[in-house]
Amino acid sequence: MKLLLEPLHRRSEKKWANRVADAQTTDDLWKLFERRVPPIVGEYFRGAADSEITLKGNVRAFQQAMTTARGAIKVDSLDLRTTVVRHELQVPWFASPVGSLRSVWPKAEAIAAQVSGEWGTVSALSTLTGTPMEEVAASSAGKCWFQLYLCGGRDVATRGIQRAKLAGFSGLILTIDTAVAGNRAVHARMRPTAALQSFKGLPLGQRLGLLREKLRLLPQMLTHLSWLVSYWADGGIMQFVNIQMDDKGTPMPYTDIGTQLAASAVTWDDLGWIKETWGDGPLIVKGVHNADDAQRAEDSGASAVIWSNHGGRQEDRVPPTLHIVAEEMPKMARSKMDFMMDGGIRNGKDVLIALSYGVKAVGIGRAYVAGLGGGGYAGMKRSFDILREELERSMRLVGIRSVDEIRENGAAIRRQNQLIGNSSLPDFVF
Ligand SMILES: Cc1cc2nc3c(=O)[nH]c(=O)nc-3n(C[C@H](O)[C@H](O)[C@H](O)COP(=O)(O)O)c2cc1C
């Protein structure tokens, strides 16, 4: 079956590569993502917690932010390099960790690492992923970070950390904002667990019920055949191969992610053994909302913090990350850590605005997933192309040459937005 589907996947890859080539913005890529990926899968990537106020707020905060522009300046060459945790990045962004990526495109985690490596930047691999971490690291010409959840408990996590070290991952991200799973109601209503559930061991009555649930998905599968072919060419339902449940390397089966997250809550007390197991490499704490937690991370030995509200997927009605950065960064002026942020970045000007608050790099989340789901390698490359073109254009128009200059002159670059209301803002796409 796999052999039969592989050539069809290759053909469809070419078709979607042509389509992503025409995308002018990451919104265009997201629309292609929605065309190719069926709703029951796509909603996992689009959705956020509760009323999705923070998801939209993340994007709106950037749309409302304004900068100055300087006239009669010709900027000949631009320097997009930045350094975080002693890693020199050729562009001031990295690929944020995103779980279950392999369900949008075959071996998507390896592709994300490949594209990031080609761009001279880092790709962060989530614990909850389907491509073996060794293959992911080997796909990148650059560096990769491993993002840790404590799924399966301390022994399982210890095995994961040691494996990541051996595979050559050069940074460990510890995500601290998942004490319980966020309530992603829109996706829950679609009953995704029924789609994944096996008939094995069920009595006849329940089998029939499950069959009805699965047949309900038929219309959306038939209208997304490109995705379906590629999904089965890649082996179908993925397993969490980066969580080994025992010494024999038994992977965690693909189960409800919410339950996994709730069972893997981390506390500050865990940082000690995690850091000890990881060794001298940089420990990066992700999901920080306030200076108190950032300070606690530094006191616990972290080298860096990622200001993040998990793309609005955990606690709704927390501030947009850009507002968190604006309020909390000044309080950390004496810190020796490096600061990054993610949440709501949809174009290159967003990158410039985030950097203007002093962070050294930003994480890209759904904006690269849009490319991966819309066209695999070509799509993700296109999303990075778009970000770079937009960032470079903005830097030239603002009259600034380097990431360091943006960070040093932030207050002079930013302008107050005096427009009243949201009527000037474009529709929210993702
Ligand atoms: C579908 C999806 C899955 C995610 N999975 C993880 C994860 O496994 N670990 C993690 O630390 N963050 C995860 N995140 C959060 C991202 O790392 C990042 O914080 C967020 O996507 C940034 O917001 P943006 O997508 O609006 O740019 C996930 C985000 C999405 C959209």
The ligand as a MOL file (V3000), in Angstrom:
LIG
                    3D

  0  0  0     0  0            999 V3000
M  V30 BEGIN CTAB
M  V30 COUNTS 31 33 0 0 0
M  V30 BEGIN ATOM
M  V30 1 C -0.7100 22.8290 17.0220 0
M  V30 2 C 0.2370 23.3520 18.0370 0
M  V30 3 C 0.9340 22.4620 18.8490 0
M  V30 4 C 1.8490 22.9390 19.7760 0
M  V30 5 N 2.5700 22.0510 20.5070 0
M  V30 6 C 3.4800 22.5090 21.3960 0
M  V30 7 C 4.2990 21.5920 22.1070 0
M  V30 8 O 4.2280 20.3870 21.9160 0
M  V30 9 N 5.1750 22.1160 23.0050 0
M  V30 10 C 5.2940 23.4670 23.2330 0
M  V30 11 O 6.0950 23.8810 24.0610 0
M  V30 12 N 4.5360 24.3320 22.5390 0
M  V30 13 C 3.6600 23.8920 21.6330 0
M  V30 14 N 2.9110 24.7920 20.9140 0
M  V30 15 C 3.0970 26.2320 21.1340 0
M  V30 16 C 4.1520 26.7930 20.1770 0
M  V30 17 O 5.4250 26.3500 20.5420 0
M  V30 18 C 4.1440 28.3290 20.2000 0
M  V30 19 O 4.2510 28.7600 21.5160 0
M  V30 20 C 2.8940 28.9310 19.5540 0
M  V30 21 O 2.5380 28.1930 18.4120 0
M  V30 22 C 3.1240 30.3790 19.1740 0
M  V30 23 O 1.9580 30.9550 18.6980 0
M  V30 24 P 1.6350 31.1400 17.1280 0
M  V30 25 O 1.3470 29.7620 16.6110 0
M  V30 26 O 0.4360 32.0000 17.1190 0
M  V30 27 O 2.8200 31.7650 16.4860 0
M  V30 28 C 2.0210 24.3240 19.9500 0
M  V30 29 C 1.3260 25.2210 19.1210 0
M  V30 30 C 0.4460 24.7450 18.1800 0
M  V30 31 C -0.2590 25.7200 17.2860 0
M  V30 END ATOM
M  V30 BEGIN BOND
M  V30 1 1 1 2
M  V30 2 1 2 3
M  V30 3 2 2 30
M  V30 4 2 3 4
M  V30 5 1 4 5
M  V30 6 1 4 28
M  V30 7 2 5 6
M  V30 8 1 6 7
M  V30 9 1 6 13
M  V30 10 2 7 8
M  V30 11 1 7 9
M  V30 12 1 9 10
M  V30 13 2 10 11
M  V30 14 1 10 12
M  V30 15 2 12 13
M  V30 16 1 13 14
M  V30 17 1 14 15
M  V30 18 1 14 28
M  V30 19 1 15 16
M  V30 20 1 16 17
M  V30 21 1 16 18
M  V30 22 1 18 19
M  V30 23 1 18 20
M  V30 24 1 20 21
M  V30 25 1 20 22
M  V30 26 1 22 23
M  V30 27 1 23 24
M  V30 28 2 24 25
M  V30 29 1 24 26
M  V30 30 1 24 27
M  V30 31 2 28 29
M  V30 32 1 29 30
M  V30 33 1 30 31
M  V30 END BOND
M  V30 END CTAB
M  END
